[in-house]
Amino acid sequence: MVQLAFQITLFFLTALSSGHTGEASPVPHRMEENIPYRTGEAADQKTKERCALDVHSPEGGKDLPVIVWFHGGGLTEGKRFLPEELKDQGVVVVTPGYRLSPGVKSPTYVEDAAAAVAWVFANIARYGGSPHKIYLSGASAGGYLAAMVGLDKKYLAAHGIDADKLAGLVPLTGQMVTHFTVRQERGGSNLQPVIDEMAPLYHVRKDAPPILVITGDRELELWGRYEENAYFVRMMKVVGHPDITLYELQGHDHGETTPTGNRLLLRHVKTKSGLLPKEKSPS
């Protein structure tokens, strides 16, 4: 049954921001850093620096849900980091880096993101994670990458992986039309929308993994980001996708969405994975 999209009220956000996303794991966590995920390839120094990931995992964990979290920065800046809201929460968190424009052009950064996800499928059991419980997420450009890898099946298929094996997609204020950096690379404008093969919206399909879409307030978001996400959700429902939800975080601008969005992400992953009981949606 398709879940109804709804707006998160300020009352609910106040309770959520207090940190009640489930009890943090009582066991210590470890961080293994700078793991290359494009091994065996001829790579320049920049590729070696950018195409690496960090794994934050509970000691002694087994069959745990996994969050692959891509950083934002417009595909032109930023670096991998562990969001504070996801630290020591009893789940495995993988934070990949990826190459950036203008050093590379589209679709290289999407291909990097897919290669990182392929590494997770192949290796995450060694860190206590389940390859059957992998969720893709990230903020802004990171949300765009998560959506592209999860919706356009060719990127993971290049690594012999069916994108439908992902447990879920949770883009945080991600771009659903063709990313503005991709448009700039072609000589286009930030404010002239395009929907083509480099847009998650282009790849709407009913058999995609479950999806939770999170944006800021429609009146405060960046360049109509709420509306393009709302249109994406609507079209996914029109094609018959059975499990997609939209949260609009009232009172939050583009940058303010990420901390609260990460708490919602964590709650969603734990609930879907059976670590938290299911909750009724607010009416």
Residue pairs with C-beta under 8 A, 6 or more apart in sequence:
1 242
2 237
2 241
2 242
2 243
2 244
3 243
3 244
3 245
3 281
4 245
4 281
5 230
5 233
5 245
5 246
5 247
6 245
6 246
6 247
6 281
6 282
7 247
7 248
7 250
8 16
8 247
8 248
8 249
8 250
8 264
8 282
9 250
9 282
10 250
10 251
12 282
13 249
13 250
13 251
13 260
16 260
16 263
16 264
16 267
17 259
17 260
17 263
19 263
21 85
21 89
21 263
21 266
21 267
21 270
22 89
22 90
22 266
22 267
22 270
22 275
22 276
23 90
24 88
24 89
24 90
25 58
25 61
25 88
25 89
25 90
27 58
27 59
27 60
27 61
27 90
28 58
28 59
29 56
29 57
29 58
29 59
29 87
29 88
30 56
30 57
30 59
31 54
31 55
31 56
31 82
32 54
32 55
32 57
32 127
33 54
34 52
34 54
35 52
35 53
35 54
35 55
35 119
36 48
36 51
36 52
37 51
37 52
37 53
37 96
37 115
37 116
37 118
37 119
38 47
38 51
38 112
38 115
41 47
43 51
46 99
46 103
47 99
49 97
50 97
50 98
50 99
50 100
50 112
51 96
51 97
51 98
51 99
51 112
51 115
51 116
52 80
52 96
52 97
53 80
53 94
53 95
53 96
53 97
53 116
53 119
54 80
54 82
54 94
54 95
55 92
55 93
55 94
55 124
55 127
56 82
56 86
56 87
56 92
56 93
56 94
56 95
57 64
57 92
57 93
57 127
57 128
57 129
58 64
58 90
58 91
58 92
58 128
60 128
61 90
61 92
61 127
61 128
61 129
62 128
63 128
63 129
63 130
63 133
64 90
64 91
64 92
64 128
64 129
64 130
64 133
64 273
65 91
65 92
65 129
65 130
65 133
65 135
65 167
65 269
65 270
65 272
65 273
65 275
66 91
66 92
66 93
66 94
66 120
66 124
66 129
66 130
66 131
66 133
66 134
66 135
67 86
67 91
67 92
67 93
67 94
67 135
67 137
67 265
67 266
67 269
68 94
68 95
68 96
68 116
68 117
68 120
68 134
68 135
68 136
68 137
68 138
68 146
69 82
69 83
69 86
69 93
69 94
69 95
69 137
69 138
69 142
70 95
70 96
70 98
70 113
70 136
70 137
70 138
70 139
70 141
70 142
70 143
70 145
70 146
71 78
71 79
71 80
71 81
71 95
71 97
71 138
71 139
71 141
71 142
72 78
72 138
72 139
72 140
72 141
72 142
72 143
72 258
73 79
73 100
73 140
73 141
74 140
74 141
74 180
74 181
75 100
75 101
75 109
75 141
75 144
75 179
75 181
75 182
76 100
76 101
76 102
76 181
77 100
78 100
78 141
79 97
80 95
80 96
80 97
81 95
82 93
82 95
83 93
83 258
83 259
83 262
84 259
85 259
85 262
85 263
85 266
86 93
86 262
86 265
86 266
87 93
89 266
90 270
90 275
91 266
91 269
91 270
91 273
91 275
92 124
92 127
92 128
92 129
94 116
94 120
94 124
96 112
96 113
96 116
98 109
98 112
98 113
98 116
98 145
99 108
99 109
99 112
100 109
101 109
101 181
101 184
101 185
102 185
105 185
106 179
106 181
106 182
106 185
106 198
107 155
107 198
109 145
110 145
110 148
110 149
110 152
110 155
110 198
111 155
111 158
113 145
113 146
113 148
113 149
113 155
114 149
114 155
114 156
114 158
114 159
115 159
117 134
117 136
117 149
117 156
117 161
117 166
118 156
118 159
118 160
118 161
120 129
120 131
120 134
121 131
121 134
121 159
121 161
121 165
122 131
124 130
124 131
124 134
125 131
131 165
132 165
132 167
133 167
133 273
134 165
134 166
134 167
135 166
135 167
135 168
135 169
135 170
135 265
135 269
135 272
136 146
136 147
136 149
136 150
136 166
136 168
136 169
136 170
137 143
137 146
137 169
137 170
137 171
137 172
137 265
138 144
138 145
138 146
138 171
138 172
138 174
139 172
139 173
139 174
139 257
139 258
139 261
140 172
140 173
140 174
140 175
140 222
140 254
140 258
141 174
141 175
141 179
141 181
142 172
142 174
143 171
143 172
143 173
143 174
143 175
144 171
144 174
144 175
144 176
144 179
144 200
145 174
146 169
146 170
146 171
146 174
147 169
147 171
147 174
147 176
147 200
148 155
148 198
148 200
148 203
149 155
149 156
149 163
150 163
150 166
150 169
150 208
150 209
150 211
151 163
151 169
151 200
151 203
151 204
151 205
151 208
152 163
152 197
152 200
152 202
152 203
153 162
153 163
153 164
155 163
156 162
156 163
157 163
163 208
163 209
164 207
164 208
164 209
166 209
167 209
167 210
167 272
167 273
168 209
168 210
168 211
168 212
168 268
168 269
168 272
169 208
169 209
169 210
169 211
169 212
170 211
170 212
170 213
170 214
170 265
170 268
170 269
171 200
171 211
171 213
171 214
171 229
172 214
172 257
172 258
172 261
172 262
172 265
173 214
173 215
173 216
173 221
173 222
173 225
173 229
173 254
173 257
173 258
173 261
174 200
174 213
174 229
175 200
175 225
175 228
176 199
176 200
176 201
176 228
176 229
176 231
176 232
177 193
177 194
177 195
177 199
177 201
177 228
178 193
178 194
178 195
178 196
178 198
178 199
178 202
179 198
179 199
180 190
180 223
182 198
183 189
183 190
183 192
183 194
184 190
188 194
190 223
191 223
193 224
193 228
195 201
195 202
196 202
197 203
200 232
201 228
201 231
201 232
201 235
204 232
204 235
204 236
204 238
204 239
204 241
205 239
205 241
206 236
206 239
206 240
206 241
206 242
207 241
208 236
208 241
210 243
210 244
210 272
211 233
211 236
211 241
211 243
211 244
211 245
212 244
212 245
212 247
212 264
212 265
212 268
213 229
213 232
213 233
213 244
213 245
213 246
213 247
214 246
214 247
214 249
214 257
214 261
214 264
214 265
215 221
215 225
215 226
215 229
215 230
215 246
215 247
215 248
215 249
215 257
216 222
216 225
216 226
216 248
216 249
216 252
216 253
216 254
216 256
216 257
217 226
217 248
217 249
217 250
217 251
217 252
217 253
218 226
218 227
218 248
220 251
220 252
220 253
220 254
221 253
221 254
221 257
222 253
222 254
225 254
226 248
229 246
230 246
233 244
233 245
233 246
236 244
237 244
247 261
247 264
249 256
249 257
249 260
249 261
252 260
267 276
270 276
271 277
271 278
271 279
